[in-house]
Amino acid sequence: MKQAQTRWYDKNPDLKYVFGLIKLLDKPIQDSIAQDILQILMTDYGINLDEEINTISKNYNYKCNRWSDKNIDLFTSFEIIKSFSSESQTSLAQKVKTSILLTYLLDNK
């Protein structure tokens, strides 16, 4: 029997929960959340997206094996988050949970 491979975000329960939640959302909501995450990264963490995108695009997996590879904004944000400390990942996860809740509530009015 093949064992499941541990993903980098499995080490942080908050991040694992948020990424699992995003995976379950409909594509339009995923797209909106991906944009929100990128905005949070720029606004709250001072990330220079142009610089990060240039670096990440060199390593982009065009085979799109993972669910998040199919959305370039999710892929980019996940790659940026990967380099964060555990504390920053947890803080970001809380902000993304709020974004998901607000997006879902506004979308279902």
Secondary structure, 3 states (H helix, E strand, C coil): CCCCCCCHHHHCHHHHHHHHHHHHCCHHHHHHHHHHHHHHHHHHHCCCHHHHHHHHHCCCCCCCCCHHHHCHHHHHHHHHHHCCCHHHHHHHHHHHHHHHHHHHHHHCC
